[in-house]
Amino acid sequence: MTQRPPGSRTRRYLLILGSLMVAGLLTFSWWAFRTNFPNFFDREQVDAAEIQVLKDVNLARLASLSGDSSNWPQFRGANRDGWSPGTNFRMNW
C-alpha cells in the first residue's frame, strides 16, 4: 500500500468545499438577479407608454430647433475661410 503525502486529503476536501462554495455563490447570485430583475432578459416585452412617446415626437419641429446649417461652427469659421464676423475674442489662452 502506497502512502499519500501528508495533507493531500485535506487539500482535496478544501478543493471540494471551495468548489461547492463558488457554485453556491453563483447560484445565489443568479437567483437574486432573477428575483430583482425578472424581465431583464425578456427582449419581447414592449413598454406601450414609451412607444407612444416616440410616436408623438415631432421630428420636423426638432430639426427646426437645431438652427440653420450655415450657422453651425466649423474649424475655420462659418464660411471655412478663417474669418469670423464676431468681435472681442480672446487672443491668449
Rosetta blueprint (number, residue, H / E / L):
1 M L
2 T L
3 Q L
4 R L
5 P L
6 P L
7 G L
8 S H
9 R H
10 T H
11 R H
12 R H
13 Y H
14 L H
15 L H
16 I H
17 L H
18 G H
19 S H
20 L H
21 M H
22 V H
23 A H
24 G H
25 L H
26 L H
27 T H
28 F H
29 S H
30 W H
31 W H
32 A H
33 F H
34 R H
35 T H
36 N H
37 F L
38 P L
39 N L
40 F L
41 F L
42 D L
43 R L
44 E L
45 Q L
46 V L
47 D L
48 A H
49 A H
50 E H
51 I H
52 Q H
53 V H
54 L H
55 K H
56 D H
57 V L
58 N L
59 L H
60 A H
61 R H
62 L H
63 A H
64 S H
65 L H
66 S L
67 G L
68 D L
69 S H
70 S H
71 N H
72 W L
73 P L
74 Q L
75 F L
76 R L
77 G L
78 A L
79 N L
80 R L
81 D L
82 G L
83 W L
84 S L
85 P L
86 G L
87 T L
88 N L
89 F L
90 R L
91 M L
92 N L
93 W L
